[in-house]
Amino acid sequence: MLAGVGVSWYTWLDHGRDSKVSESVLGAVGWTLRLDTAEAAHLFRLAGLTPAAPTGERRPPSAHLIKLLDAWAPRPAYVRDRYWNFVAINEPARLVFGFGKTDHN
C-alpha cells in the first residue's frame, strides 16, 4: 500500500500473470523498498523498461562504511565511486594525503 499499488497487482505479479507496469509504479515500488540506484535499475530491466538516468544525487556514506574505514586506522583508507569521486575518507588518509573536507574528486 505504501507504493500506491493494490493488493491484486502484487497477487498477479506473484502468480506470474502478464501485467504491464508503468515507470511511475516501478519507481514507487523501488522507493518503498528503499532500493539503491543499481537495485532500482535492475528492477526496471526485469520489467523490460529502460532504467531512469541517475540524478547525480549524492547520498552520504552509510554508518557501516564509516565504521569500516575508521577500523583501518592508523592506515589511510578511502572509498571512491565509479566516477572517482570520494564517497568516504578516514582521518589518516586526510592527514597523509592532505585531503580536505571539501575534496570530492
Sequence and secondary structure as in RCSB ss.txt:
>XXXX:A:sequence
MLAGVGVSWYTWLDHGRDSKVSESVLGAVGWTLRLDTAEAAHLFRLAGLTPAAPTGERRPPSAHLIKLLDAWAPR
PAYVRDRYWNFVAINEPARLVFGFGKTDHN
>XXXX:A:secstr
 TTS  HHHHHHHHTT      HHHHHHHHHHTT  HHHHHHHHHHTT              HHHHHHHHHTTTS
  EEE TTS EEEE HHHHHHH   TT   
